[in-house]
Amino acid sequence: MVKVACYINSEGILAVLMPMYNDPTRPAGYTDDELLERAIARKQANGGIPEGATYRIIDHSDVPSDRTFRNSWEDTGSAVQVNLPKARVLHMDVIRAARNAELYAKDITFMRAVEAGDTSAQSAIATEKQVLRDIPATFDITTDVDTPEKLKAKWPDELPAR
């Protein structure tokens, strides 16, 4: 079984350390456990594992394979799981970034409409921009979303597909 080390990094986020088990430069004779311990020691020495932080060794199969919401992972003591409330915040941040890009693009078309004196286009674009601005307040990422997969699939229709 492939093993990894879990610890809380300096940003307060659960980190998972997996040595390069298939590294061709792996020292001869090192077992997988010795390689993991060596990786942990190196991470501690360079400050990657904060001083005084503890780590836990678990099977890699106990870590989510989808890393989309990795900054919301938490160690439950038996496995690493996605904390859905934290994942919702992360997902809304991604939605906001996509929304902001759309707002920026609409700013350009709005300015062209201003330059052309096209008030009907200005009005239509202003309405479209307001719909985009309202997404964080109106888009529901809680109803019928009880798994990370369902959360990942939730995306506002007003934004381009990912």
Secondary structure by P-SEA (a helix, b strand, c coil): cbbbbbbbcccccbbbbbcccccccccccccaaaaaaaaaaaaaaaccccccbbbbbbbcccccccccccccccccccbbbbaaaaaaaaaaaaaaaaaaaaaaaaaaaaaaaaaaccaaaaaaaaaaaaaaaacccccccccccccaaaaaaccccccccc
